[in-house]
């Protein structure tokens, strides 16, 4: 019999806790797999969109995660048209795939001023480029980085569900939903 190196994957409560622990770790650890999840949205024209983002906050009690972005980015346009999105994290060392289904609120201006005040200068360079993100330019470096608080936004992602697949010696899949107070349900992998 093969010993599962991840015994937490066999218990719904421990699996749920493990997922949140890994999300929280992603906020503070640059090398954690959850640090750079893929954010999937749908454009206003109906095209699927996916991009790597940086996890900036994870709150298991509130059931939310935060991402910072430029207010003028295409993802903000997409999220204003359809505020539903999914974050995807693949954690190879744990053999763990996590899909985080979220509804997203775009926060900006005075409601994010306290967060902007804590953003280090090198990171601020990403918010306020000229021209705006996604605009055509003549050459690869024909843009200027001009940090501007008015261009800074926080995507507050309220977690609606976690769909978790553990690819250990025996594959396991579970779904946790806000609507059921995160009770958890095993699914066929």
C-alpha positions in Angstrom: 0.0 0.0 0.0 1.3 3.4 -1.0 1.5 6.0 1.8 0.0 9.3 0.9 2.5 12.1 1.7 -0.4 14.5 2.0 -2.8 13.0 4.6 -4.7 16.3 4.9 -6.2 15.5 1.4 -8.3 12.7 2.9 -10.4 14.8 5.2 -12.7 17.6 4.0 -12.1 19.9 7.0 -8.3 19.6 6.8 -8.3 19.9 3.0 -10.3 23.2 3.2 -7.9 24.5 5.9 -4.9 23.5 3.7 -6.2 25.4 0.7 -6.6 28.5 2.7 -3.2 28.1 4.4 -1.6 27.9 1.0 -3.5 31.0 -0.3 -2.5 33.0 2.8 1.1 31.8 2.3 1.0 33.1 -1.3 0.5 36.6 0.0 3.7 36.8 1.9 6.0 34.2 0.2 7.3 35.2 -3.2 8.1 31.5 -3.9 4.7 30.0 -2.9 2.6 28.7 -5.8 -0.4 30.7 -4.8 1.6 33.9 -5.1 1.0 34.0 -8.8 -2.4 32.5 -9.6 -4.0 32.7 -13.1 -7.1 35.0 -13.2 -9.7 33.9 -15.7 -12.4 36.3 -16.9 -14.7 36.7 -19.9 -14.3 39.8 -22.1 -17.4 41.9 -22.9 -17.3 40.3 -26.4 -17.5 36.8 -24.8 -13.8 35.8 -25.2 -12.2 33.8 -22.4 -9.2 35.7 -20.9 -6.5 34.4 -18.6 -3.6 36.2 -17.1 -1.1 35.8 -14.2 -1.7 38.1 -11.3 -0.2 38.6 -7.8 -2.1 37.6 -4.8 -2.0 40.6 -2.4 -4.4 39.5 0.4 -6.2 36.4 1.5 -8.7 36.4 4.4 -10.1 32.9 5.2 -12.6 34.4 7.8 -14.1 36.8 5.2 -13.6 34.3 2.4 -11.9 36.8 0.2 -8.7 37.5 -1.7 -7.3 40.7 -3.2 -5.4 41.5 -6.4 -4.0 44.9 -7.3 -4.3 46.2 -10.9 -4.3 49.3 -13.0 -7.9 50.7 -13.1 -7.5 51.2 -16.9 -6.7 47.6 -17.6 -8.8 45.3 -19.8 -9.5 43.0 -16.9 -11.3 45.8 -15.1 -13.5 46.4 -18.2 -14.3 42.7 -18.3 -15.1 42.5 -14.6 -17.4 45.5 -14.8 -19.3 43.7 -17.6 -19.3 40.4 -15.7 -18.0 40.4 -12.1 -17.6 36.6 -12.0 -14.1 35.1 -12.4 -11.9 32.2 -11.4 -8.5 32.0 -9.9 -6.4 28.9 -10.7 -3.5 27.7 -8.6 -1.4 24.7 -9.4 0.8 23.6 -6.4 3.2 21.0 -7.8 4.8 20.1 -4.5 1.4 19.3 -3.0 -0.1 17.8 -6.2 -2.9 20.3 -5.6 -5.1 22.1 -8.1 -7.3 24.8 -6.7 -10.0 26.7 -8.7 -11.3 29.6 -6.7 -14.7 30.9 -8.1 -15.2 34.5 -7.1 -17.3 37.6 -7.6 -15.2 40.7 -7.9 -15.7 44.2 -6.7 -13.4 46.8 -8.3 -12.3 49.2 -5.6 -10.5 52.5 -6.3 -10.0 56.1 -5.2 -10.6 57.0 -1.6 -11.7 53.4 -0.7 -8.1 52.1 -1.5 -6.1 55.1 -0.4 -4.8 53.3 2.8 -3.7 50.3 0.7 -2.0 52.6 -1.9 -0.1 54.2 0.9 1.5 50.8 1.8 2.4 49.9 -1.8 6.2 50.1 -2.1 7.5 52.4 -4.8 8.8 49.7 -7.1 5.3 48.1 -7.2 3.7 51.5 -7.7 5.4 51.7 -11.0 2.8 49.3 -12.4 -0.1 51.6 -11.8 -0.2 54.6 -14.1 1.8 53.8 -17.2 1.5 56.1 -20.2 -0.2 55.1 -22.4 -2.7 53.0 -20.5 -2.2 49.2 -20.4 -3.0 47.4 -23.6 -2.8 50.5 -25.8 -0.8 50.2 -29.1 2.8 51.6 -29.1 5.3 52.0 -31.9 8.2 50.1 -30.2 8.5 47.7 -27.2 9.6 50.4 -24.8 7.5 53.3 -25.9 5.8 53.8 -22.6 6.5 55.7 -19.4 6.0 54.5 -15.8 4.3 57.3 -13.9 2.8 55.9 -10.7 -0.5 57.5 -10.0 -2.9 56.7 -7.2 -5.9 57.4 -9.5 -4.9 54.4 -11.6 -4.6 52.0 -8.7 -7.4 49.5 -8.1 -8.0 46.6 -5.8 -9.9 43.6 -7.1 -11.7 42.4 -4.0 -12.6 38.8 -4.8 -15.3 37.3 -2.7 -14.9 33.5 -2.8 -18.1 31.7 -3.8 -16.6 28.2 -4.2 -13.4 26.3 -4.0 -13.0 23.3 -6.4 -10.0 21.3 -5.2 -8.3 18.3 -6.9 -5.5 16.4 -5.1 -3.5 14.2 -7.5 -1.9 12.0 -4.9 -1.6 8.2 -5.0 -5.4 8.2 -5.0 -7.0 11.2 -6.7 -9.5 13.2 -4.6 -11.7 16.1 -5.5 -13.8 18.3 -3.3 -16.0 21.3 -3.6 -16.6 23.9 -0.8 -19.3 26.6 -1.3 -20.0 29.7 0.6 -23.7 28.9 0.3 -23.2 25.8 2.4 -20.9 27.5 4.9 -17.9 25.7 3.4 -19.2 22.2 4.5 -17.5 20.5 1.6 -18.6 17.7 -0.7 -16.5 15.0 -2.3 -16.7 14.8 -6.1 -15.5 12.2 -8.5 -12.0 13.4 -9.7 
